[in-house]
Amino acid sequence: MRRSRGGLTTKIHAIVDALGNPLKFELTTRQAHDSVKGYEMLSQFDLSNREVLADRAYDTDAIRTLLREQNAIAVIPSKRNRRVKKPYDRSVYKERHLVECFFNKMKNYRRLATRYDKTASMFKAFLALISIRIWLK
């Protein structure tokens, strides 16, 4: 975590299942791009015969190649600056709201939403604790 004018900044990258339960999460500084950490996290999973839903930030050739190699279906809208737009299933993409619901559940905990923790290890530990609680509900 780094200090900025607004305070401590971190970005939470998460992979959730079809029900919105967290499977894996990582912390990076705010300046880290989503697609770099997303590629690292997706490469650790067996994605064969699954659909991977992500927003435009994850529309990179490296991620699409990784998904194609693992026989996964990429449900990722193309970036606006991509010359050849890639097709995606809009009706399936609507289910991506479950990722946003996961982050909304996280923000119900004031300690996490306002980032009281000064160190990344304590912040990640509390994030893990909340993830366990979400799985148990």
N, C-alpha and C positions, 0 to 999 in steps of 0.2 A: 504494500500500500504506500502510496506517495501522498505528500501533502500538496494541496493546491490552494487557490484563493478561497475555494468553498469548503475546504477541509480535507479529510482523508478520502481518497477516491479509489474504488475498486470496481471491477466488473465481474459479475457472476456469470459463468458459462455453464449451462445445464443441459443434460440429456434426460428426457422424461419418457415414460412408457405411454401406452395408449390411454391410460386412465389419468395421466397427469402426475403420476408418482415419480419422484426423482430416482434416476439410476446412477448418475455420475454428475459431479459438478467440480469446477475449477475456478480459481480466482486469478485475475490478472489485473494489471494496472489499467487505468482508463484509456491509455493511448494504444493498447494492444488491439489489433484488428480481430474481429469476430472470426473471420475465415481461417486464420492461422491456427488459433486454438481449437476451432471446430474441426479442422482436418485432423489434428492430433488426437482429439477425443474420439472421433468417429473411426479412426484407424484401429482403435483398441477394441472395437466391438465386432461381433459376427453379425453382419447385416443382411445375410443371404435371404432372399425372398421376403423382404420387408419394405415398407414404404418409409422414407425419411422425409419429414416435413421440416422445412426451414424457411426463414425469410430471405429477402434479397441479398443480405450481407454475405450469405453463404453460397452465392452463385459464382463459383470459381471453377475453372476447368479441372483443377486438381481434385476438388471434392466430387465433381461429377464423374471423373475417371475412377476414383476410388469406389464410388457407389456402383458404377457399371461393372467393375472387376468383381465385386462381391454379389452381383445379380440383385442389387437393391434398386428400387424405383425412387428416383429423385422427384419429389414434389416441391420444387423450388422455383418461384417465379424468376424470370430473367431480370438482371439489372437493367436500368434504363439506358445505359450506354453500350449494351451488348448489341452488336450489329445484327446478328441472326438470333432472333428470340427462340428460346427453347420451349417446347410445349410442356404443360403441366396440367394436372387434373384439378380444376377449381373447386369442385365439390369436396374432394379429399382435403384440399388445402385449408378449408374452413375449420377443420379439426385442429389446426395449429393453435387455436385459442387455448388449448389445454396447457401449453407451455406458459402462456400469459397468466392463466389461472394459477399455475404453480408459483410464479413470482408474486402474484397477488396474495396467495396464502402466506408467503414469506413476509410480506410487508405488514401482515397483521401483528407481527411481533415487533414491538417498538424498539427493542434493543437492536434488532437487525435493520429495521427501516431507517433509523437515525444513526446507525453505525457508531455505537458507543465504544466498541472495542478498538483499541489503539494498534494492536498487532494483527497481522494477517492470520496467524495461527489461532488466536482466540476467536476471530471473526469466522474462520472456517470451522472451528469446533462447534460454535453455536449454530452455524448453518447445518452441520451434520446432525446436531440434536433436534433441530426443527424438522429435518428430513425424516428422521426416525419417527417423530410424532405424527407426521403426515402419513407415513406408511401404516402406523398403528390405528389410525382413525377409520 
